[in-house]
Amino acid sequence: MEDTDRFIAILTALTEEYPDTPSMLSYRSPFELLIGVILSAQTTDDQVNAATPALFARFPDAAALAAAEPAEVEALIHSVGFFRQKAKSIVATAQMLVDEFDGRVPDSMEDLTRLRGVGRKSAGVILLHVYDTPAIIVDTHFGRVVRRLGFSTAAEPGRLERDVAAVLPPEYWNSASMRLNYHGRRFCFARKPDCAGCPVSDLCPSAFSGSS
């Protein structure tokens, strides 16, 4: 089976396993998702979800956050770690949204990655969930599953993203980004994957091998 056909077959099986794949971050607007994504660096989604209700109650939009005192923002996001740097990032991002985008979250990779604290992975989350634009979101779970499935050997996110893009047509990128992420959390664990329960073990060259 060719790699593209195998990848699509895997996604078909994972769509049955995970029919719904919402963002792990809680949000009510594109602005809230953007800020949540910035805050999620080097911490868990649960920690971000615990901190953002109070943050957004105080600063509900870009204009409000752009005018915020850094110390107040730091106090509200203290629990997420690296709070001083993240406070600077989200305030600077809010200011840029106001100054250059009329308070709206931009809809292109180029513009999103100009925002402070936003890399390709974070921009991909916005493009996928807000604008339904094809994006390959390379996080720890996605990268681990892609390597075990044999579609890349790369550790570097940019190279791994290019490897996936070379095999998989763009119309499948969003499905792959979310379903492989979910799969890494539910079956394809870092230390000991649950190959016996895995719905795609018959399509995985690493199944039952313990390969990382």
C-alpha positions as a Markdown table, in Angstrom:
| # | Residue | x | y | z |
|---|---|---|---|---|
| 1 | Met | 0.0 | 0.0 | 0.0 |
| 2 | Glu | 1.4 | 3.4 | -0.9 |
| 3 | Asp | 2.0 | 5.9 | 1.9 |
| 4 | Thr | -0.8 | 8.2 | 0.9 |
| 5 | Asp | -3.3 | 5.4 | 0.7 |
| 6 | Arg | -2.1 | 4.0 | 4.0 |
| 7 | Phe | -2.3 | 7.4 | 5.7 |
| 8 | Ile | -5.9 | 8.0 | 4.4 |
| 9 | Ala | -6.9 | 4.5 | 5.6 |
| 10 | Ile | -5.5 | 5.3 | 9.0 |
| 11 | Leu | -7.5 | 8.6 | 9.1 |
| 12 | Thr | -10.7 | 6.8 | 8.0 |
| 13 | Ala | -10.3 | 4.4 | 11.0 |
| 14 | Leu | -9.4 | 7.2 | 13.4 |
| 15 | Thr | -12.5 | 9.1 | 12.2 |
| 16 | Glu | -14.6 | 6.3 | 13.4 |
| 17 | Glu | -12.7 | 6.2 | 16.7 |
| 18 | Tyr | -12.8 | 9.9 | 17.2 |
| 19 | Pro | -15.8 | 11.3 | 15.3 |
| 20 | Asp | -15.6 | 14.7 | 17.1 |
| 21 | Thr | -12.2 | 16.4 | 17.8 |
| 22 | Pro | -12.8 | 19.7 | 19.4 |
| 23 | Ser | -9.9 | 21.8 | 20.7 |
| 24 | Met | -8.5 | 20.8 | 24.0 |
| 25 | Leu | -8.6 | 24.5 | 25.0 |
| 26 | Ser | -11.9 | 26.1 | 26.1 |
| 27 | Tyr | -12.8 | 29.2 | 24.2 |
| 28 | Arg | -15.8 | 31.3 | 23.1 |
| 29 | Ser | -14.2 | 33.5 | 20.4 |
| 30 | Pro | -11.2 | 33.6 | 18.1 |
| 31 | Phe | -9.5 | 36.0 | 20.5 |
| 32 | Glu | -9.9 | 33.7 | 23.4 |
| 33 | Leu | -8.5 | 30.7 | 21.5 |
| 34 | Leu | -5.5 | 32.8 | 20.3 |
| 35 | Ile | -4.7 | 33.9 | 23.9 |
| 36 | Gly | -5.2 | 30.4 | 25.2 |
| 37 | Val | -2.8 | 29.0 | 22.6 |
| 38 | Ile | -0.1 | 31.5 | 23.6 |
| 39 | Leu | -0.6 | 30.6 | 27.2 |
| 40 | Ser | -0.4 | 26.9 | 26.5 |
| 41 | Ala | 3.3 | 26.8 | 25.7 |
| 42 | Gln | 5.1 | 24.6 | 28.1 |
| 43 | Thr | 2.1 | 23.9 | 30.3 |
| 44 | Thr | -1.1 | 21.7 | 30.1 |
| 45 | Asp | -4.4 | 22.6 | 28.4 |
| 46 | Asp | -6.1 | 22.0 | 31.8 |
| 47 | Gln | -3.9 | 24.6 | 33.5 |
| 48 | Val | -4.8 | 27.1 | 30.8 |
| 49 | Asn | -8.5 | 26.3 | 31.0 |
| 50 | Ala | -8.4 | 26.8 | 34.7 |
| 51 | Ala | -6.8 | 30.3 | 34.4 |
| 52 | Thr | -8.5 | 31.8 | 31.4 |
| 53 | Pro | -12.1 | 32.3 | 32.7 |
| 54 | Ala | -10.9 | 35.0 | 35.2 |
| 55 | Leu | -8.6 | 36.5 | 32.6 |
| 56 | Phe | -11.3 | 36.9 | 30.0 |
| 57 | Ala | -13.8 | 38.1 | 32.6 |
| 58 | Arg | -11.4 | 41.0 | 33.3 |
| 59 | Phe | -10.2 | 41.4 | 29.7 |
| 60 | Pro | -12.9 | 40.1 | 27.3 |
| 61 | Asp | -11.4 | 41.4 | 24.0 |
| 62 | Ala | -8.2 | 42.7 | 22.3 |
| 63 | Ala | -8.9 | 46.3 | 23.2 |
| 64 | Ala | -9.3 | 45.6 | 26.9 |
| 65 | Leu | -6.2 | 43.4 | 27.1 |
| 66 | Ala | -4.1 | 45.9 | 25.0 |
| 67 | Ala | -4.7 | 48.5 | 27.7 |
| 68 | Ala | -4.0 | 46.1 | 30.6 |
| 69 | Glu | -1.4 | 46.7 | 33.3 |
| 70 | Pro | 1.2 | 43.8 | 33.1 |
| 71 | Ala | 1.1 | 43.2 | 36.8 |
| 72 | Glu | -2.7 | 42.5 | 36.8 |
| 73 | Val | -2.3 | 40.2 | 33.9 |
| 74 | Glu | 0.6 | 38.4 | 35.6 |
| 75 | Ala | -1.6 | 37.8 | 38.7 |
| 76 | Leu | -4.4 | 36.3 | 36.7 |
| 77 | Ile | -2.2 | 33.9 | 34.7 |
| 78 | His | 0.3 | 33.1 | 37.5 |
| 79 | Ser | -0.6 | 29.4 | 37.6 |
| 80 | Val | 0.3 | 28.7 | 34.0 |
| 81 | Gly | 4.1 | 29.1 | 34.4 |
| 82 | Phe | 6.4 | 31.5 | 32.7 |
| 83 | Phe | 3.7 | 34.0 | 33.6 |
| 84 | Arg | 5.8 | 37.2 | 33.2 |
| 85 | Gln | 6.9 | 36.4 | 29.7 |
| 86 | Lys | 3.5 | 35.2 | 28.7 |
| 87 | Ala | 1.8 | 38.3 | 30.1 |
| 88 | Lys | 4.1 | 40.4 | 27.9 |
| 89 | Ser | 3.3 | 38.2 | 24.9 |
| 90 | Ile | -0.5 | 38.4 | 25.2 |
| 91 | Val | -0.6 | 42.1 | 25.9 |
| 92 | Ala | 1.7 | 42.8 | 23.0 |
| 93 | Thr | -0.4 | 40.5 | 20.8 |
| 94 | Ala | -3.6 | 42.3 | 21.8 |
| 95 | Gln | -2.0 | 45.6 | 21.0 |
| 96 | Met | -1.0 | 44.4 | 17.6 |
| 97 | Leu | -4.5 | 43.1 | 17.0 |
| 98 | Val | -5.9 | 46.5 | 17.8 |
| 99 | Asp | -3.2 | 48.5 | 15.9 |
| 100 | Glu | -3.0 | 46.4 | 12.7 |
| 101 | Phe | -6.1 | 44.1 | 12.5 |
| 102 | Asp | -9.0 | 46.2 | 13.9 |
| 103 | Gly | -9.1 | 43.9 | 16.9 |
| 104 | Arg | -9.7 | 40.8 | 14.8 |
| 105 | Val | -7.6 | 37.6 | 14.8 |
| 106 | Pro | -5.9 | 37.4 | 11.4 |
| 107 | Asp | -6.5 | 34.5 | 9.0 |
| 108 | Ser | -3.2 | 33.8 | 7.4 |
| 109 | Met | -0.1 | 31.9 | 8.6 |
| 110 | Glu | 2.1 | 34.9 | 7.7 |
| 111 | Asp | 0.1 | 37.4 | 9.8 |
| 112 | Leu | -0.5 | 35.0 | 12.7 |
| 113 | Thr | 3.2 | 34.2 | 13.1 |
| 114 | Arg | 4.0 | 37.9 | 13.3 |
| 115 | Leu | 2.1 | 38.0 | 16.7 |
| 116 | Arg | 4.2 | 37.7 | 19.8 |
| 117 | Gly | 4.3 | 34.2 | 21.1 |
| 118 | Val | 2.7 | 32.6 | 18.0 |
| 119 | Gly | 4.7 | 30.1 | 16.0 |
| 120 | Arg | 3.6 | 27.8 | 13.2 |
| 121 | Lys | 2.0 | 25.3 | 15.6 |
| 122 | Ser | -0.1 | 27.9 | 17.4 |
| 123 | Ala | -1.0 | 29.6 | 14.1 |
| 124 | Gly | -2.1 | 26.2 | 12.8 |
| 125 | Val | -4.5 | 25.8 | 15.7 |
| 126 | Ile | -6.2 | 29.1 | 14.8 |
| 127 | Leu | -6.3 | 28.4 | 11.1 |
| 128 | Leu | -7.9 | 24.9 | 11.7 |
| 129 | His | -10.4 | 25.8 | 14.5 |
| 130 | Val | -11.4 | 29.3 | 13.5 |
| 131 | Tyr | -11.0 | 29.5 | 9.8 |
| 132 | Asp | -11.2 | 25.8 | 8.7 |
| 133 | Thr | -8.0 | 26.3 | 6.7 |
| 134 | Pro | -5.8 | 23.3 | 6.1 |
| 135 | Ala | -3.0 | 23.2 | 8.7 |
| 136 | Ile | -0.6 | 20.6 | 10.0 |
| 137 | Ile | -0.2 | 21.1 | 13.7 |
| 138 | Val | 3.0 | 19.4 | 15.0 |
| 139 | Asp | 2.9 | 19.0 | 18.7 |
| 140 | Thr | 4.5 | 16.2 | 20.8 |
| 141 | His | 1.6 | 13.8 | 20.4 |
| 142 | Phe | 1.3 | 14.3 | 16.6 |
| 143 | Gly | 5.0 | 14.0 | 16.0 |
| 144 | Arg | 5.3 | 10.8 | 18.1 |
| 145 | Val | 2.4 | 9.1 | 16.2 |
| 146 | Val | 3.6 | 10.2 | 12.8 |
| 147 | Arg | 7.1 | 8.7 | 13.5 |
| 148 | Arg | 5.6 | 5.4 | 14.7 |
| 149 | Leu | 3.4 | 5.2 | 11.7 |
| 150 | Gly | 6.5 | 5.5 | 9.5 |
| 151 | Phe | 5.6 | 8.8 | 7.7 |
| 152 | Ser | 8.7 | 10.6 | 9.0 |
| 153 | Thr | 11.8 | 10.1 | 11.0 |
| 154 | Ala | 12.2 | 13.8 | 11.8 |
| 155 | Ala | 12.4 | 15.2 | 15.3 |
| 156 | Glu | 12.4 | 18.8 | 14.0 |
| 157 | Pro | 8.8 | 20.1 | 13.7 |
| 158 | Gly | 9.3 | 21.9 | 10.4 |
| 159 | Arg | 10.9 | 18.9 | 8.7 |
| 160 | Leu | 8.2 | 16.6 | 10.1 |
| 161 | Glu | 5.5 | 19.0 | 8.8 |
| 162 | Arg | 7.0 | 18.9 | 5.4 |
| 163 | Asp | 7.2 | 15.1 | 5.4 |
| 164 | Val | 3.5 | 14.9 | 6.2 |
| 165 | Ala | 2.6 | 17.5 | 3.6 |
| 166 | Ala | 4.5 | 15.5 | 1.0 |
| 167 | Val | 2.4 | 12.4 | 1.6 |
| 168 | Leu | -1.0 | 13.7 | 2.6 |
| 169 | Pro | -3.2 | 16.0 | 0.4 |
| 170 | Pro | -4.2 | 19.3 | 2.1 |
| 171 | Glu | -7.8 | 18.3 | 2.5 |
| 172 | Tyr | -6.7 | 15.7 | 5.0 |
| 173 | Trp | -4.4 | 17.9 | 7.1 |
| 174 | Asn | -7.0 | 19.1 | 9.6 |
| 175 | Ser | -8.3 | 15.6 | 10.2 |
| 176 | Ala | -4.7 | 14.3 | 10.7 |
| 177 | Ser | -3.7 | 17.1 | 13.0 |
| 178 | Met | -6.5 | 16.5 | 15.4 |
| 179 | Arg | -7.0 | 12.7 | 15.2 |
| 180 | Leu | -3.4 | 11.8 | 15.5 |
| 181 | Asn | -3.2 | 14.2 | 18.5 |
| 182 | Tyr | -6.1 | 12.5 | 20.1 |
| 183 | His | -4.7 | 9.1 | 19.2 |
| 184 | Gly | -1.4 | 10.0 | 20.9 |
| 185 | Arg | -3.3 | 10.8 | 24.1 |
| 186 | Arg | -5.7 | 7.8 | 24.0 |
| 187 | Phe | -3.6 | 4.9 | 22.7 |
| 188 | Cys | -0.1 | 5.8 | 21.4 |
| 189 | Phe | 1.4 | 6.8 | 24.7 |
| 190 | Ala | 5.0 | 7.9 | 24.9 |
| 191 | Arg | 6.3 | 5.2 | 27.2 |
| 192 | Lys | 4.1 | 2.2 | 26.5 |
| 193 | Pro | 1.6 | 2.4 | 23.6 |
| 194 | Asp | -1.6 | 0.4 | 23.8 |
| 195 | Cys | -1.0 | -1.5 | 20.6 |
| 196 | Ala | -3.4 | -4.3 | 21.6 |
| 197 | Gly | -6.3 | -1.8 | 21.8 |
| 198 | Cys | -5.2 | 0.4 | 18.9 |
| 199 | Pro | -7.6 | 0.6 | 16.0 |
| 200 | Val | -4.9 | 1.1 | 13.4 |
| 201 | Ser | -2.3 | -1.4 | 14.7 |
| 202 | Asp | -2.7 | -3.4 | 11.4 |
| 203 | Leu | -1.5 | -0.3 | 9.5 |
| 204 | Cys | 1.4 | 0.6 | 11.8 |
| 205 | Pro | 4.9 | -0.6 | 11.2 |
| 206 | Ser | 5.8 | 0.0 | 14.8 |
| 207 | Ala | 2.9 | -1.9 | 16.4 |
| 208 | Phe | 4.0 | -4.1 | 19.3 |
| 209 | Ser | 7.6 | -3.2 | 18.8 |
| 210 | Gly | 8.0 | -0.6 | 21.5 |
| 211 | Ser | 9.5 | 1.8 | 18.9 |
| 212 | Ser | 9.4 | 5.5 | 19.7 |
